Amino acid sequence: MPVLDATGTGADMITIRYAALPEGLHARAEAQGRRTVIYLRPGLTAEQRRLSLRRARQSARMGYGPRLSGPGVALAVARHVAAGTLRNLAAAVRRHPIGFLLLSAGFAALVTWYALFVTVSVRLMLGPAPVPSSTPTPSACVTVGAARTCR
């Protein structure tokens, strides 16, 4: 499904890949048809990656390299992060299938319990509070012989 821009036409797709770049160059953008590929140097910290993407956008704004829109780069970063997370999840599932099954069963149980508790309304029905009486109760009276004493 093509990504549409504000005019309704297909927008350029930006992807992020890793490549061995020359020393001192952290990012390079290349146009490949309607697709723009941003090559990043492997092993960058999160701050270096953010700054290199910013520098690539600034260079593109000055006319060096293909156009890089802010939302396009943000979407490319989001796709890149999501793909990395899914790759890590797939690797964990391949490495520990029983643990994944236990976690899935626990998650399914939580979802089921939530669905059951949301569909049922719980009402706390308390009886009316006892009204204090002004006459003493029989348990508060003590009878000693013929004399009766109440507290």
PyMOL CGO cylinders between C-alpha atoms (Angstrom):
from pymol import cmd
from pymol.cgo import CYLINDER

trace = [
    CYLINDER, 0.00, 0.00, 0.00, 1.61, 3.31, -1.01, 0.3, 1, 1, 1, 1, 1, 1,
    CYLINDER, 1.61, 3.31, -1.01, 2.05, 6.07, 1.50, 0.3, 1, 1, 1, 1, 1, 1,
    CYLINDER, 2.05, 6.07, 1.50, 0.03, 9.13, 0.45, 0.3, 1, 1, 1, 1, 1, 1,
    CYLINDER, 0.03, 9.13, 0.45, 1.04, 12.72, 1.01, 0.3, 1, 1, 1, 1, 1, 1,
    CYLINDER, 1.04, 12.72, 1.01, -1.26, 15.74, 1.42, 0.3, 1, 1, 1, 1, 1, 1,
    CYLINDER, -1.26, 15.74, 1.42, -2.01, 15.94, -2.31, 0.3, 1, 1, 1, 1, 1, 1,
    CYLINDER, -2.01, 15.94, -2.31, -3.15, 12.31, -2.47, 0.3, 1, 1, 1, 1, 1, 1,
    CYLINDER, -3.15, 12.31, -2.47, -0.23, 11.17, -4.60, 0.3, 1, 1, 1, 1, 1, 1,
    CYLINDER, -0.23, 11.17, -4.60, 2.26, 8.55, -3.51, 0.3, 1, 1, 1, 1, 1, 1,
    CYLINDER, 2.26, 8.55, -3.51, 4.94, 10.00, -1.27, 0.3, 1, 1, 1, 1, 1, 1,
    CYLINDER, 4.94, 10.00, -1.27, 8.56, 8.97, -1.44, 0.3, 1, 1, 1, 1, 1, 1,
    CYLINDER, 8.56, 8.97, -1.44, 9.39, 6.09, 0.84, 0.3, 1, 1, 1, 1, 1, 1,
    CYLINDER, 9.39, 6.09, 0.84, 12.38, 6.47, 3.12, 0.3, 1, 1, 1, 1, 1, 1,
    CYLINDER, 12.38, 6.47, 3.12, 14.14, 3.41, 4.50, 0.3, 1, 1, 1, 1, 1, 1,
    CYLINDER, 14.14, 3.41, 4.50, 17.06, 3.11, 6.89, 0.3, 1, 1, 1, 1, 1, 1,
    CYLINDER, 17.06, 3.11, 6.89, 19.88, 0.62, 6.36, 0.3, 1, 1, 1, 1, 1, 1,
    CYLINDER, 19.88, 0.62, 6.36, 23.37, 0.14, 7.72, 0.3, 1, 1, 1, 1, 1, 1,
    CYLINDER, 23.37, 0.14, 7.72, 26.55, 0.29, 5.65, 0.3, 1, 1, 1, 1, 1, 1,
    CYLINDER, 26.55, 0.29, 5.65, 30.27, 0.72, 6.19, 0.3, 1, 1, 1, 1, 1, 1,
    CYLINDER, 30.27, 0.72, 6.19, 30.68, 4.44, 5.58, 0.3, 1, 1, 1, 1, 1, 1,
    CYLINDER, 30.68, 4.44, 5.58, 33.98, 6.35, 5.41, 0.3, 1, 1, 1, 1, 1, 1,
    CYLINDER, 33.98, 6.35, 5.41, 35.48, 7.56, 8.68, 0.3, 1, 1, 1, 1, 1, 1,
    CYLINDER, 35.48, 7.56, 8.68, 33.75, 10.70, 9.93, 0.3, 1, 1, 1, 1, 1, 1,
    CYLINDER, 33.75, 10.70, 9.93, 30.58, 10.13, 7.88, 0.3, 1, 1, 1, 1, 1, 1,
    CYLINDER, 30.58, 10.13, 7.88, 27.73, 8.80, 10.01, 0.3, 1, 1, 1, 1, 1, 1,
    CYLINDER, 27.73, 8.80, 10.01, 24.86, 9.00, 7.50, 0.3, 1, 1, 1, 1, 1, 1,
    CYLINDER, 24.86, 9.00, 7.50, 24.40, 9.22, 3.75, 0.3, 1, 1, 1, 1, 1, 1,
    CYLINDER, 24.40, 9.22, 3.75, 21.13, 9.53, 1.83, 0.3, 1, 1, 1, 1, 1, 1,
    CYLINDER, 21.13, 9.53, 1.83, 20.74, 8.13, -1.69, 0.3, 1, 1, 1, 1, 1, 1,
    CYLINDER, 20.74, 8.13, -1.69, 17.77, 8.30, -4.03, 0.3, 1, 1, 1, 1, 1, 1,
    CYLINDER, 17.77, 8.30, -4.03, 16.83, 5.02, -5.72, 0.3, 1, 1, 1, 1, 1, 1,
    CYLINDER, 16.83, 5.02, -5.72, 13.84, 5.82, -7.92, 0.3, 1, 1, 1, 1, 1, 1,
    CYLINDER, 13.84, 5.82, -7.92, 10.91, 6.85, -5.70, 0.3, 1, 1, 1, 1, 1, 1,
    CYLINDER, 10.91, 6.85, -5.70, 12.65, 5.33, -2.71, 0.3, 1, 1, 1, 1, 1, 1,
    CYLINDER, 12.65, 5.33, -2.71, 15.22, 7.11, -0.59, 0.3, 1, 1, 1, 1, 1, 1,
    CYLINDER, 15.22, 7.11, -0.59, 17.65, 5.05, 1.44, 0.3, 1, 1, 1, 1, 1, 1,
    CYLINDER, 17.65, 5.05, 1.44, 19.47, 6.53, 4.41, 0.3, 1, 1, 1, 1, 1, 1,
    CYLINDER, 19.47, 6.53, 4.41, 22.62, 4.56, 5.14, 0.3, 1, 1, 1, 1, 1, 1,
    CYLINDER, 22.62, 4.56, 5.14, 23.84, 4.79, 8.73, 0.3, 1, 1, 1, 1, 1, 1,
    CYLINDER, 23.84, 4.79, 8.73, 27.18, 3.72, 10.09, 0.3, 1, 1, 1, 1, 1, 1,
    CYLINDER, 27.18, 3.72, 10.09, 26.80, 0.62, 12.32, 0.3, 1, 1, 1, 1, 1, 1,
    CYLINDER, 26.80, 0.62, 12.32, 27.56, 0.96, 16.03, 0.3, 1, 1, 1, 1, 1, 1,
    CYLINDER, 27.56, 0.96, 16.03, 26.30, 4.50, 16.54, 0.3, 1, 1, 1, 1, 1, 1,
    CYLINDER, 26.30, 4.50, 16.54, 24.80, 5.47, 19.87, 0.3, 1, 1, 1, 1, 1, 1,
    CYLINDER, 24.80, 5.47, 19.87, 21.21, 6.68, 19.96, 0.3, 1, 1, 1, 1, 1, 1,
    CYLINDER, 21.21, 6.68, 19.96, 22.38, 10.29, 20.27, 0.3, 1, 1, 1, 1, 1, 1,
    CYLINDER, 22.38, 10.29, 20.27, 24.81, 9.94, 17.34, 0.3, 1, 1, 1, 1, 1, 1,
    CYLINDER, 24.81, 9.94, 17.34, 22.08, 8.31, 15.23, 0.3, 1, 1, 1, 1, 1, 1,
    CYLINDER, 22.08, 8.31, 15.23, 19.65, 11.14, 16.03, 0.3, 1, 1, 1, 1, 1, 1,
    CYLINDER, 19.65, 11.14, 16.03, 22.24, 13.81, 15.23, 0.3, 1, 1, 1, 1, 1, 1,
    CYLINDER, 22.24, 13.81, 15.23, 23.31, 12.12, 12.00, 0.3, 1, 1, 1, 1, 1, 1,
    CYLINDER, 23.31, 12.12, 12.00, 19.69, 11.92, 10.79, 0.3, 1, 1, 1, 1, 1, 1,
    CYLINDER, 19.69, 11.92, 10.79, 19.26, 15.59, 11.68, 0.3, 1, 1, 1, 1, 1, 1,
    CYLINDER, 19.26, 15.59, 11.68, 22.43, 16.49, 9.78, 0.3, 1, 1, 1, 1, 1, 1,
    CYLINDER, 22.43, 16.49, 9.78, 21.25, 14.47, 6.75, 0.3, 1, 1, 1, 1, 1, 1,
    CYLINDER, 21.25, 14.47, 6.75, 17.93, 16.36, 6.78, 0.3, 1, 1, 1, 1, 1, 1,
    CYLINDER, 17.93, 16.36, 6.78, 19.76, 19.69, 7.02, 0.3, 1, 1, 1, 1, 1, 1,
    CYLINDER, 19.76, 19.69, 7.02, 22.03, 18.76, 4.11, 0.3, 1, 1, 1, 1, 1, 1,
    CYLINDER, 22.03, 18.76, 4.11, 19.02, 17.71, 2.04, 0.3, 1, 1, 1, 1, 1, 1,
    CYLINDER, 19.02, 17.71, 2.04, 17.35, 21.05, 2.80, 0.3, 1, 1, 1, 1, 1, 1,
    CYLINDER, 17.35, 21.05, 2.80, 20.40, 22.86, 1.40, 0.3, 1, 1, 1, 1, 1, 1,
    CYLINDER, 20.40, 22.86, 1.40, 20.23, 20.81, -1.80, 0.3, 1, 1, 1, 1, 1, 1,
    CYLINDER, 20.23, 20.81, -1.80, 22.81, 18.10, -1.07, 0.3, 1, 1, 1, 1, 1, 1,
    CYLINDER, 22.81, 18.10, -1.07, 21.19, 14.73, -1.70, 0.3, 1, 1, 1, 1, 1, 1,
    CYLINDER, 21.19, 14.73, -1.70, 17.54, 13.76, -2.02, 0.3, 1, 1, 1, 1, 1, 1,
    CYLINDER, 17.54, 13.76, -2.02, 14.72, 15.55, -0.17, 0.3, 1, 1, 1, 1, 1, 1,
    CYLINDER, 14.72, 15.55, -0.17, 14.08, 14.21, 3.31, 0.3, 1, 1, 1, 1, 1, 1,
    CYLINDER, 14.08, 14.21, 3.31, 10.82, 15.36, 4.87, 0.3, 1, 1, 1, 1, 1, 1,
    CYLINDER, 10.82, 15.36, 4.87, 10.50, 15.42, 8.65, 0.3, 1, 1, 1, 1, 1, 1,
    CYLINDER, 10.50, 15.42, 8.65, 7.45, 13.13, 8.80, 0.3, 1, 1, 1, 1, 1, 1,
    CYLINDER, 7.45, 13.13, 8.80, 9.05, 10.78, 6.26, 0.3, 1, 1, 1, 1, 1, 1,
    CYLINDER, 9.05, 10.78, 6.26, 12.22, 10.42, 8.34, 0.3, 1, 1, 1, 1, 1, 1,
    CYLINDER, 12.22, 10.42, 8.34, 10.17, 10.02, 11.53, 0.3, 1, 1, 1, 1, 1, 1,
    CYLINDER, 10.17, 10.02, 11.53, 8.11, 7.28, 9.89, 0.3, 1, 1, 1, 1, 1, 1,
    CYLINDER, 8.11, 7.28, 9.89, 11.28, 5.60, 8.64, 0.3, 1, 1, 1, 1, 1, 1,
    CYLINDER, 11.28, 5.60, 8.64, 12.77, 5.66, 12.15, 0.3, 1, 1, 1, 1, 1, 1,
    CYLINDER, 12.77, 5.66, 12.15, 9.53, 4.25, 13.60, 0.3, 1, 1, 1, 1, 1, 1,
    CYLINDER, 9.53, 4.25, 13.60, 9.51, 1.44, 11.00, 0.3, 1, 1, 1, 1, 1, 1,
    CYLINDER, 9.51, 1.44, 11.00, 13.17, 0.76, 11.67, 0.3, 1, 1, 1, 1, 1, 1,
    CYLINDER, 13.17, 0.76, 11.67, 12.66, 0.54, 15.45, 0.3, 1, 1, 1, 1, 1, 1,
    CYLINDER, 12.66, 0.54, 15.45, 9.55, -1.65, 15.09, 0.3, 1, 1, 1, 1, 1, 1,
    CYLINDER, 9.55, -1.65, 15.09, 11.33, -4.00, 12.69, 0.3, 1, 1, 1, 1, 1, 1,
    CYLINDER, 11.33, -4.00, 12.69, 14.27, -4.31, 15.11, 0.3, 1, 1, 1, 1, 1, 1,
    CYLINDER, 14.27, -4.31, 15.11, 11.91, -5.05, 18.00, 0.3, 1, 1, 1, 1, 1, 1,
    CYLINDER, 11.91, -5.05, 18.00, 10.07, -7.70, 15.99, 0.3, 1, 1, 1, 1, 1, 1,
    CYLINDER, 10.07, -7.70, 15.99, 13.40, -9.26, 14.96, 0.3, 1, 1, 1, 1, 1, 1,
    CYLINDER, 13.40, -9.26, 14.96, 14.45, -9.45, 18.63, 0.3, 1, 1, 1, 1, 1, 1,
    CYLINDER, 14.45, -9.45, 18.63, 11.08, -10.97, 19.56, 0.3, 1, 1, 1, 1, 1, 1,
    CYLINDER, 11.08, -10.97, 19.56, 11.38, -13.58, 16.81, 0.3, 1, 1, 1, 1, 1, 1,
    CYLINDER, 11.38, -13.58, 16.81, 14.89, -14.45, 17.97, 0.3, 1, 1, 1, 1, 1, 1,
    CYLINDER, 14.89, -14.45, 17.97, 13.70, -14.84, 21.57, 0.3, 1, 1, 1, 1, 1, 1,
    CYLINDER, 13.70, -14.84, 21.57, 10.81, -17.08, 20.44, 0.3, 1, 1, 1, 1, 1, 1,
    CYLINDER, 10.81, -17.08, 20.44, 13.17, -19.25, 18.42, 0.3, 1, 1, 1, 1, 1, 1,
    CYLINDER, 13.17, -19.25, 18.42, 15.60, -19.48, 21.34, 0.3, 1, 1, 1, 1, 1, 1,
    CYLINDER, 15.60, -19.48, 21.34, 13.03, -20.07, 24.13, 0.3, 1, 1, 1, 1, 1, 1,
    CYLINDER, 13.03, -20.07, 24.13, 9.80, -21.53, 22.69, 0.3, 1, 1, 1, 1, 1, 1,
    CYLINDER, 9.80, -21.53, 22.69, 8.49, -22.95, 26.00, 0.3, 1, 1, 1, 1, 1, 1,
    CYLINDER, 8.49, -22.95, 26.00, 8.94, -19.64, 27.80, 0.3, 1, 1, 1, 1, 1, 1,
    CYLINDER, 8.94, -19.64, 27.80, 7.13, -17.90, 24.98, 0.3, 1, 1, 1, 1, 1, 1,
    CYLINDER, 7.13, -17.90, 24.98, 4.24, -20.37, 25.24, 0.3, 1, 1, 1, 1, 1, 1,
    CYLINDER, 4.24, -20.37, 25.24, 4.00, -19.79, 29.00, 0.3, 1, 1, 1, 1, 1, 1,
    CYLINDER, 4.00, -19.79, 29.00, 4.04, -16.02, 28.55, 0.3, 1, 1, 1, 1, 1, 1,
    CYLINDER, 4.04, -16.02, 28.55, 1.43, -16.29, 25.79, 0.3, 1, 1, 1, 1, 1, 1,
    CYLINDER, 1.43, -16.29, 25.79, -0.81, -18.46, 27.98, 0.3, 1, 1, 1, 1, 1, 1,
    CYLINDER, -0.81, -18.46, 27.98, -0.49, -16.00, 30.87, 0.3, 1, 1, 1, 1, 1, 1,
    CYLINDER, -0.49, -16.00, 30.87, -1.26, -13.06, 28.62, 0.3, 1, 1, 1, 1, 1, 1,
    CYLINDER, -1.26, -13.06, 28.62, -4.28, -14.90, 27.14, 0.3, 1, 1, 1, 1, 1, 1,
    CYLINDER, -4.28, -14.90, 27.14, -5.53, -15.65, 30.66, 0.3, 1, 1, 1, 1, 1, 1,
    CYLINDER, -5.53, -15.65, 30.66, -5.19, -11.99, 31.66, 0.3, 1, 1, 1, 1, 1, 1,
    CYLINDER, -5.19, -11.99, 31.66, -7.07, -10.87, 28.55, 0.3, 1, 1, 1, 1, 1, 1,
    CYLINDER, -7.07, -10.87, 28.55, -9.82, -13.43, 29.23, 0.3, 1, 1, 1, 1, 1, 1,
    CYLINDER, -9.82, -13.43, 29.23, -10.14, -12.38, 32.87, 0.3, 1, 1, 1, 1, 1, 1,
    CYLINDER, -10.14, -12.38, 32.87, -10.29, -8.74, 31.86, 0.3, 1, 1, 1, 1, 1, 1,
    CYLINDER, -10.29, -8.74, 31.86, -13.04, -9.49, 29.32, 0.3, 1, 1, 1, 1, 1, 1,
    CYLINDER, -13.04, -9.49, 29.32, -15.01, -11.42, 31.93, 0.3, 1, 1, 1, 1, 1, 1,
    CYLINDER, -15.01, -11.42, 31.93, -14.70, -8.76, 34.62, 0.3, 1, 1, 1, 1, 1, 1,
    CYLINDER, -14.70, -8.76, 34.62, -15.51, -5.91, 32.28, 0.3, 1, 1, 1, 1, 1, 1,
    CYLINDER, -15.51, -5.91, 32.28, -18.74, -7.53, 31.09, 0.3, 1, 1, 1, 1, 1, 1,
    CYLINDER, -18.74, -7.53, 31.09, -20.02, -8.15, 34.64, 0.3, 1, 1, 1, 1, 1, 1,
    CYLINDER, -20.02, -8.15, 34.64, -21.06, -5.32, 36.90, 0.3, 1, 1, 1, 1, 1, 1,
    CYLINDER, -21.06, -5.32, 36.90, -20.22, -5.83, 40.55, 0.3, 1, 1, 1, 1, 1, 1,
    CYLINDER, -20.22, -5.83, 40.55, -22.37, -3.98, 43.08, 0.3, 1, 1, 1, 1, 1, 1,
    CYLINDER, -22.37, -3.98, 43.08, -21.65, -3.91, 46.77, 0.3, 1, 1, 1, 1, 1, 1,
    CYLINDER, -21.65, -3.91, 46.77, -24.98, -4.21, 48.59, 0.3, 1, 1, 1, 1, 1, 1,
    CYLINDER, -24.98, -4.21, 48.59, -24.71, -3.25, 52.22, 0.3, 1, 1, 1, 1, 1, 1,
    CYLINDER, -24.71, -3.25, 52.22, -27.63, -3.54, 54.59, 0.3, 1, 1, 1, 1, 1, 1,
    CYLINDER, -27.63, -3.54, 54.59, -28.95, -0.42, 56.31, 0.3, 1, 1, 1, 1, 1, 1,
    CYLINDER, -28.95, -0.42, 56.31, -26.85, 0.78, 59.22, 0.3, 1, 1, 1, 1, 1, 1,
    CYLINDER, -26.85, 0.78, 59.22, -28.25, -0.11, 62.66, 0.3, 1, 1, 1, 1, 1, 1,
    CYLINDER, -28.25, -0.11, 62.66, -29.98, 2.81, 64.35, 0.3, 1, 1, 1, 1, 1, 1,
    CYLINDER, -29.98, 2.81, 64.35, -28.65, 3.44, 67.86, 0.3, 1, 1, 1, 1, 1, 1,
    CYLINDER, -28.65, 3.44, 67.86, -31.42, 3.16, 70.45, 0.3, 1, 1, 1, 1, 1, 1,
    CYLINDER, -31.42, 3.16, 70.45, -31.78, 5.36, 73.51, 0.3, 1, 1, 1, 1, 1, 1,
    CYLINDER, -31.78, 5.36, 73.51, -32.94, 2.45, 75.70, 0.3, 1, 1, 1, 1, 1, 1,
    CYLINDER, -32.94, 2.45, 75.70, -30.26, 0.21, 77.10, 0.3, 1, 1, 1, 1, 1, 1,
    CYLINDER, -30.26, 0.21, 77.10, -29.92, -3.21, 75.56, 0.3, 1, 1, 1, 1, 1, 1,
    CYLINDER, -29.92, -3.21, 75.56, -30.45, -6.24, 77.78, 0.3, 1, 1, 1, 1, 1, 1,
    CYLINDER, -30.45, -6.24, 77.78, -26.78, -7.20, 77.52, 0.3, 1, 1, 1, 1, 1, 1,
    CYLINDER, -26.78, -7.20, 77.52, -25.79, -3.89, 79.11, 0.3, 1, 1, 1, 1, 1, 1,
    CYLINDER, -25.79, -3.89, 79.11, -27.89, -4.63, 82.24, 0.3, 1, 1, 1, 1, 1, 1,
    CYLINDER, -27.89, -4.63, 82.24, -26.64, -6.69, 85.14, 0.3, 1, 1, 1, 1, 1, 1,
    CYLINDER, -26.64, -6.69, 85.14, -28.99, -8.25, 87.68, 0.3, 1, 1, 1, 1, 1, 1,
    CYLINDER, -28.99, -8.25, 87.68, -27.54, -8.98, 91.11, 0.3, 1, 1, 1, 1, 1, 1,
    CYLINDER, -27.54, -8.98, 91.11, -30.13, -10.48, 93.40, 0.3, 1, 1, 1, 1, 1, 1,
    CYLINDER, -30.13, -10.48, 93.40, -33.19, -8.24, 93.33, 0.3, 1, 1, 1, 1, 1, 1,
    CYLINDER, -33.19, -8.24, 93.33, -31.23, -5.16, 92.17, 0.3, 1, 1, 1, 1, 1, 1,
    CYLINDER, -31.23, -5.16, 92.17, -30.86, -4.48, 88.45, 0.3, 1, 1, 1, 1, 1, 1,
    CYLINDER, -30.86, -4.48, 88.45, -28.13, -2.09, 87.20, 0.3, 1, 1, 1, 1, 1, 1,
    CYLINDER, -28.13, -2.09, 87.20, -27.86, -0.83, 83.61, 0.3, 1, 1, 1, 1, 1, 1,
    CYLINDER, -27.86, -0.83, 83.61, -24.98, 1.04, 82.07, 0.3, 1, 1, 1, 1, 1, 1,
]
cmd.load_cgo(trace, "trace")
